[in-house]
Amino acid sequence: MVQFKRVFSVAAVSLLMTGCVSQEKYNALKLERDGLAAQFQDADSRAGAAARERDAFKDMLDKLGANGNNMQALVTNLTGQNATLQAQLDELNRKYADALNRSPSAGNPLPQALTNELTAFAAANPDLVEFDAARGIVKFKSDVTFATGDAELQPKAKDAINRFAAILNSSSAASYELLIAGHTDNTPVVNPATKAKGHKDNWYLSSHRAISVAAELIGQRVGQQRIGVVGYADQRPAASNASESGKAQNRRVEVLILPTTVRSAPVGSGSSKSAKPAQNKDSAPVAPAMQSKDTAPAMSK
């Protein structure tokens, strides 16, 4: 622009020096100069805007490239986590299957002293607990352990589980792993109140109830590194769901005492009761068990 003005000034002086120029021609020349100046200014402005837009696109592309790398890293990380969780689930399923398939003729899987304690525990709580000595499984009946369509332990069940924790922390059991498996019958969850608590279906209900039993044990200082939790919904029935008595047997929370030593801290390494995990729809202690009330047609679960 400055250069243009200089050129115009030189041209104007030249014209004045070479002869007289009419005012009309001078005004026309000035008008042309002003028009060109406006065009230059507009072109300069558009060039600046284009440069800014170019820089903005470049910045956007740089960010997209960085986000692409971050997204790929996130996908890789999640894939690894999923593989780890799947391996853990496969291991839990294997241990569960091994315990269930154990032949009674193979002998008692647990020390006799521990078997005696668990037998006495079940005998003292016949309406709540069953003990399968041949497989080392303690079964809590859902109909007594939980209210209909709920995953919160009933007071009587809490008292029993607290006594059970004392046995698990004793010298005869302290080194064993524990697998807590929740089960339901095949009646779908239809009660809106049950769903509102986060138990959307039998998978959720069985898992939440198993977690509930686990949390109570951890609150009683059973080392959490000893515990595995899994929910099987209605996929591992203990009896036929064709009858109410069969359904009642299927509604249960099983605690498998696995005769495998864990690399864990000593007894009492679990969190204190005051540190018991908060119960909500995602983490509420939960374990599916034998619950006839859960299977009532309209108000079931």
N, C-alpha and C positions, 0 to 999 in steps of 0.2 A: 504494500500500500504506500509506504513512504517512497519507494522507488518510483511508483506510478506518479505520485504528486511531483516528484522532482522532474520527471520527463515532461509532464504537462506544463510545468512552470517554464522549463527551457523552451518548449515549443511556443508558448505564449510570448516570451521575451523575443524570440526569433521573429515572430510575426510582427511585433511592434517595431523591431529594428529594421525590417525589410520594407516596411510601408505601413500605411494606415489601415487599420482593420475596423470595419463598421461595428458599432455596438451590437447589432443584431447577430453578426457572425461570432463575436466574442461570447455573447450570451449562449449561443447554440453550442459553442465549443465547451463552455463551462458546464452546460447541462449534460453534455455527453460524458464529460469527465466525471460528474457526480453519479451518473448512471453506472459507469464502469466501476467506480469506487464502491457502489452499493453491491454490485455483482461480486466483486472481489471479497467484500466483507461477508456476503452470504456464503460464498464458496469456502472461505476460511472457517466460518462457523460450522458448516457441514463436515468439513474435513476433521475438525476437532471432535465433533460428535461421533463420527465414524471411528476415530482413534480410540475414544472412550468405550464405544461398543465393542471394538476389537479386543481391548484389554479385558472388558467384562467377560466376553466369551472365553478368552484364554484362561481367566481365573476360574470360570465355571468348569472348563475341561480339566484343569489341574485338580479341582476338588473332586470331580467325578472319578478321575483316575485314582485319587487317594482313597475315596470311598469304596471304589471297586476292590482295591487291595484289602481294605479293612473288612469288607463283606466276605471276601474269600477267606480271610483269616478266621472270621466268625464262623463261617460254614465248616471250615476244617476243625475248629475247636468243638463245635456242637456235634459233629460227626464222631469225633474221638470220645466225647462224653457219652453219646448214645451207645457206642460200642462197649464202653466200660459198664454202663448200666445193664446192657443186655447180657454181658458176661456174668454180672452179679446175679441177675435174675435166673439165668440158666443154672448157675451153681446152687441157688436156693431151691429151684425146682428139682434138681438132681438129688439134693439132700432129702427133700420131702419125699420123693419117690422111693429112695433107698429105705427110709424109715417105714413107709407104709408097706413096702414089699418084704420087709423082714419077716422071716418065718418064725412063728412061735417056738418051733423045734430048735431054733438056733441058739436058744438060751437067753437069759436075761441080759439086755444090752447095758444095763446100769448096775452099779455096785449094789449088793444086797441091802446094805444099810440105807442107801438112798431110796431104793424100791420100797422098803418098809416105811420110810417116812412119807412117801407120796401115797402109798396105799392107805395109811392112817389119815392123811389129809383128805383124800377123797371120801373115806368112810365118815369123816366128821362133817362133810358138806355134800351129802348124797343128792340133794335137789339142785345143786349148782355145778358139781364137778364129777367127772369120770376119769379114771386112770387106766390106761392100757399099758400094763407092765411089760408085755411082750415087745412093744415097740417104743416104750419110753415116752408116751404121749399123754399129756394132761389136757382134757377137754372141758372147756367152760360152756355151759348151755346158754345160748343167747336169750331164751325166754326169761331167764332169771337174772342174767348178767346185765341186760340192757332193757330199757323201756321200748315199747313198740316204735319202730322206725327211728330209733335214736342210737347214738354212739357213745353216750356218756354213761359211765359205769354207775350202777346202782350202789347205794351204800353197803348193802350186804356183800355184793361182789367185791367192792374195794377191800373190805375187811378180809375176805378170803384170799384175795390176791396179795395182800400185805403179808399174810401168814405163808403163802406160797413163796414170796420173795425171800423170806427168812430161810426157807429150805434151800432155795437156789444159791443163797450166799453161804451156806454151810460148807464145811470142808469137803463133804462128799460130793458136792455138785459145783463148787465155785469155778472149776476150770473148764466146764462144759459150755459149748455153744447152745444157743436157744433160737429156734425158728418159730415165729408166731404167725399162724395162718388163719385168716378169716374166711368163713364160708356162709352162704345163704341157701335157702331153698330156691325153687325156680319161679316163684311168684314175682311178677314185675313190681317195681316201685311205682305206685300210682298216686299215693297220698301227697297233695301239694305241700303239706306241712313238713313231710319228710324231705322232699326235694328242696324246700326253702332252707333246710339246715345244711344243704350241700351234698346230701346223699342222693345224687341224681339217678342212680340205678344200682343194681346189686353189686357191681364192681366197686363203686364208691363206698357203699355201705359195708361190704366185707372188709375193704381196706381200712376204712376209718375205725371200725371196731377193733381190728388187729392192732392198729396204731394206739388206740386207747389203752389196751392191755399192756402194750410195750411201755407206754409213757408212765403208767402206774408202777410197773416194775422198776423202771429207771428212777422214778421218784423214791423208791424204797432201796436205792443204792445198788441195784443190780447193774453191773457195768454195761453201758450201752454198746461197747465194742463186742459184746457177746451176742447181741441180738440182731436177728434178721426179721423183716416183716414183709408179708405178702398177702394179697387178697385174691381169692379164687372165685368169688361170686358163687354161681351155682354149678360151676364146671367140674367140681370134684365131690359129687354127692356120696354120702356114706350109706344112703338107703334110697329106695325108690321114692320119687316125689308124687307117686300116684295116691298116697294116703297121707292123712294129717300126721300120723305117727312117724311116717318116713320123713316128711318135711321137717318135723321137729328135730329129728336126728341130724338133718343136714344143716340146720341153723346152729352153728357152733364156732368157737374160737379154739384152735388147737395150739398148744405149746409143746413143741417137740424138743426134748432134751437130747441133744446129739452127743454121743460119746466120742467127741473129737476135741482135743485140747486146743484152746485158742491162745494166740499170743496177745495176752491182755494184761491190764493192770490188775493188782490184787483186788480181793473183795472190798466193796465199799468205794470203788473208784468211780461209780456212777454219780450223776448229779444228785444233790440233795432234793428232798421233796419240795422245798421252796423254789427250786429251780425247774420244777416240772414244766414242760412245754405248754404254752397257752393252747387252749382248745378252740379251734375255729373250723369252718367248713373244709379248709384245706389240710389242717394238721390235727384236727380233733382226734384223740385216741379212738381207735375204732377196731372192732373185731366182729365179724359176722358169726352168728352162732344160732343155736336152736331156739327159734322164737315163734311160737305158734301164733301169737298176736300179730306178728309181722305179716302173716299170710292170710289174714282175714280179707275177703274179697274186696270190699270197697275201701276199707280203712287200712289195708295192709301196707306196711312199710311207708 
